[in-house]
Amino acid sequence: MTTLSPRRTFSGTALKTIACITMLVDHIGASCIEAGILTPGLDAGVLSQATLSAYPLYRLDMVLRFTGRLAFPLFCFLLVEGFVHTHNVKGYLGRLVLFGLVSEVPFDLAFFRTPFFPGAQNVYWTLALGVLAMAGLKHFEKENGLPGWQGILCAGGCAALALAANTDYNAIGVIIICALYLTRTNRKRQCLAGAALFLFELTAPLAFVLVWFYNGQRGACSPLQKKAFYWFYPVHLLVLAGITNLLL
């Protein structure tokens, strides 16, 4: 890894906390406002596409969603860091799969107002496929550090599976994770690659300003905090699902 400047002051725990907060902000818009108010209003004819942009809640939703676009890039970066530093890839992957299973019903309830929506899968599955893709790239890495064709094929298969299952961010999510992994030894190149690949979302590239100031340290994180970070995703979705389905 490139020598880190003393100016870089964000630890991994700090970045993870920022990612969780911005994700919550994003999901308040996507679940409570969009799934709970705007979409039902459009379906019922109470709201129209022509006047939607002038609706105050729509404007608030845009602010929340643009803020929340910082979350996934940060999670992708932290996933790469976790993969590089873990001593147990199988355990790491197993936790992601477990929480993918735990999160699926809350995810469907929060965004689709039904406990089972086969048309979309939660982001834990994207992250799990990203770990599988990185494992393939690492296993088939050439002596000069470049990825072998078998590793590229493995990563492509993971991206294709994400696309077929329509996981959150699907194939592009896996591709971005792989790009951040392949550029991990050069922080400048990694940030530029990540920002470029996230240009399809207006504010997402700004996440790599925070990544640039990452200090390479995990930061203070107790075992309880580590568990809380994993549980934050399904629990906050369950709370938002309750608000969206029962109160709105």
Order of alpha helices (4+ residues) and beta strands (2+ residues): alpha-alpha-alpha-alpha-alpha-alpha-alpha-alpha-alpha-alpha-alpha
